[in-house]
């Protein structure tokens, strides 16, 4: 059992340490320029159309949820009609 464990440990270390890694370009400076640019947009909308869509969807869900909660609060506060 010990030899099996040790063999598995060696194989896992070897595949992790010798795996070829892709070199990714450092794009942090590009993003820093984009987000620090003074163009009048709030930071949560500077990412473009995806950010705007995500923001509008989240705001819409929040408004709809609030209306839904208020509606059911109103319905539950009404007395039941006797039969």
Secondary structure, DSSP 8 states (H G I E B T S, - for coil): -HHHHHHHHHHHHHHHHSS--------HHHHHHHHH--SS--GGGTT-HHHHHHHHHHHHHHHHHHHHHHHHHHHHHS-----
